[in-house]
């Protein structure tokens, strides 16, 4: 091996090591926040772990696309996670439509909601979680993500806007429309855009 080739190999190895170190740091810094968000956006802990894993796989495939700085990194990772959720929701909706078109029917188990509803009666809490889960499932993915981040995680509008790469006005609009749609769905009035 010639000196030039050895230097090139050393540079490539150093770059790969630096990318691996950065990915490890990203994971250590952000995985808990991402898991909490994924858990609230998904039906099960396994699905949430898969979403977080897929998010970090995207970061590993394109380490240079992750911007520097803790808040910018988090915003990028959250956008990737929300987009992955949206893709899964669309796939699930398409499969459900196909199944209904083919006459299979069947209901998806929505009782495994990712948050707790407080009640002295466990049966009432289960029914409430089921109703809320079903109502949230009627919202479009971005609106659902905005509602979950604001109502369940307590994130301020400005933080959600920065994280999702939209304006605060857009977040407020999604919150307003989403709350009305959620209330209508819970009352059984169906989804109103």
C-alpha positions in Angstrom: 0.0 0.0 0.0 1.4 3.4 -1.0 1.5 6.3 1.4 -1.3 8.2 -0.4 -3.6 5.2 -0.2 -2.8 4.7 3.5 -3.6 8.3 4.2 -6.9 8.0 2.4 -7.8 4.9 4.3 -6.9 6.5 7.6 -9.0 9.6 6.7 -12.0 7.4 5.8 -11.6 5.4 9.0 -11.4 8.6 11.1 -14.5 10.0 9.4 -16.4 6.8 10.1 -15.3 6.8 13.7 -16.3 10.4 14.1 -19.8 9.6 12.6 -20.2 6.6 14.9 -19.2 8.7 17.9 -21.7 11.5 16.9 -24.5 8.9 16.5 -23.7 7.5 19.9 -23.9 11.0 21.4 -27.1 11.7 19.6 -28.6 8.5 20.9 -27.5 9.2 24.5 -28.8 12.8 24.4 -32.1 12.3 22.6 -33.4 8.7 22.8 -35.5 9.1 25.9 -37.3 12.2 24.6 -37.9 10.5 21.3 -39.1 7.3 22.9 -41.6 9.3 25.1 -43.0 11.0 21.9 -43.0 7.8 19.9 -44.9 6.0 22.8 -47.5 8.7 22.7 -47.9 8.5 18.9 -47.9 4.7 18.7 -50.1 1.9 20.0 -47.4 -0.2 21.8 -44.0 0.0 23.4 -42.6 -2.2 20.7 -43.8 0.0 17.9 -42.4 3.0 19.7 -39.0 1.3 20.0 -39.1 0.5 16.3 -39.9 4.1 15.5 -36.9 5.4 17.6 -34.7 2.8 16.0 -35.8 3.8 12.5 -35.2 7.4 13.4 -31.6 6.7 14.4 -31.1 4.5 11.4 -32.0 7.5 9.2 -29.5 9.6 11.2 -26.8 6.9 10.7 -27.4 6.7 6.9 -27.1 10.5 6.5 -25.0 11.8 9.5 -24.2 15.0 7.7 -27.9 15.9 7.3 -28.2 16.1 11.1 -27.6 19.8 12.0 -25.2 20.7 14.8 -26.4 21.9 18.2 -28.6 20.1 20.7 -31.9 21.9 19.8 -31.3 21.6 16.1 -30.4 17.9 16.4 -33.6 17.3 18.5 -35.8 19.2 16.0 -34.3 17.1 13.1 -34.8 13.8 15.0 -38.4 14.7 16.0 -39.3 15.7 12.4 -37.9 12.3 11.2 -39.8 10.5 13.9 -43.1 12.3 13.1 -42.6 11.6 9.4 -42.0 7.9 10.1 -45.2 7.9 12.2 -47.1 9.6 9.4 -45.9 7.0 7.0 -47.0 4.2 9.3 -50.4 5.7 9.9 -50.9 6.1 6.1 -49.9 2.5 5.6 -52.2 1.3 8.3 -55.1 3.4 6.9 -54.4 2.0 3.4 -54.4 -1.6 4.7 -57.6 -0.9 6.6 -59.3 0.6 3.5 -58.1 -2.4 1.4 -59.4 -4.8 4.0 -62.8 -3.1 4.2 -63.0 -3.0 0.4 -62.3 -6.7 0.2 -65.0 -7.3 2.8 -62.8 -8.5 5.7 -64.0 -6.0 8.2 -62.5 -6.4 11.5 -61.5 -3.7 14.0 -58.0 -2.6 15.1 -57.5 -2.9 18.8 -57.4 0.7 20.0 -57.6 -0.1 23.7 -53.8 0.0 24.1 -53.6 3.8 24.3 -50.2 5.1 25.2 -51.4 7.4 28.0 -53.3 6.9 31.2 -56.8 8.2 31.8 -57.4 8.8 35.4 -60.5 7.2 36.9 -61.5 5.3 40.0 -63.1 2.7 37.9 -60.6 0.8 35.7 -63.4 -0.1 33.2 -64.3 3.5 32.7 -60.6 4.4 32.2 -60.2 1.7 29.6 -63.3 2.9 27.7 -62.1 6.5 27.9 -58.6 5.6 26.6 -60.2 3.6 23.8 -62.5 6.5 22.8 -59.6 9.0 22.9 -57.4 6.6 20.9 -60.1 6.1 18.2 -60.7 9.9 18.1 -57.0 10.7 17.7 -56.8 8.1 14.9 -59.3 10.1 12.9 -56.9 13.1 12.7 -54.4 13.6 10.0 -50.9 12.7 11.1 -49.4 16.3 11.5 -52.5 17.5 13.4 -52.3 14.4 15.6 -48.6 15.0 16.3 -49.2 18.6 17.2 -52.0 17.7 19.6 -50.0 14.9 21.2 -46.9 17.2 21.6 -49.0 20.1 23.1 -51.7 18.4 25.1 -49.9 15.2 26.3 -46.3 16.4 26.5 -47.0 20.0 27.4 -44.7 21.4 24.7 -45.3 25.1 24.1 -46.5 26.2 20.6 -43.2 27.9 19.8 -41.2 24.7 20.6 -43.6 22.6 18.5 -43.2 25.1 15.6 -39.4 25.0 15.7 -39.4 21.2 16.1 -41.7 20.5 13.2 -40.3 23.3 11.0 -43.6 25.2 10.7 -44.8 28.6 12.0 -46.4 29.1 15.4 -49.6 30.2 13.5 -49.7 26.8 11.8 -49.3 25.0 15.1 -52.1 27.1 16.6 -54.3 26.4 13.6 -53.7 22.6 13.9 -54.4 22.8 17.6 -57.7 24.6 17.0 -58.9 22.4 14.2 -57.6 19.3 15.9 -59.4 20.0 19.2 -62.7 20.5 17.3 -62.2 17.4 15.3 -61.3 15.4 18.4 -64.3 16.6 20.3 -66.6 15.8 17.3 -65.1 12.3 17.0 -65.5 11.7 20.7 -69.1 12.8 20.5 -69.5 10.4 17.6 -70.1 13.1 15.0 -67.4 11.8 12.7 -64.4 13.6 11.3 -64.9 17.2 10.2 -62.0 18.9 8.4 
